[in-house]
Amino acid sequence: MAEEIQKLAHLIESLAQDKKAGALVVLEVGKVSPIADYFVITTGANKAQVHAIADQVMAGAKEAGYPLLHREGYAEALWVLLDYGSVVMHIFQPAERDFYNLERLWSHAPRAGMTNVEFEREN
């Protein structure tokens, strides 16, 4: 089961990369909380890119046999949440990512994933 969950997290990460998702981070939140096993966090530059990333992930995960349990925020596309149960994806526009700063909130969770690109704030 754990291997299948990790496979889903890597699939979501890869699908997001296909759409040039920015500042991609995978956190292994399951090590510090029962809320999920992984958070995949990324940024889209604008509404169109946020939609493109979300659409790519939803289509690719569905094709691979992973059902989407819940989707939030798609219409506004400021912060889209895709819930696959053990893996939850957060796709932000830059201002919302900076404001909510999930990496800081979950800083005690180990980083996982293929890229582990640090989110850099624009000052």
Helices and strands as residue ranges (DSSP letters): H 2-18, E 22-27, G 29-31, E 38-43, H 47-63, E 70-72, E 79-83, E 87-92, H 94-100, H 102-105, E 111-112
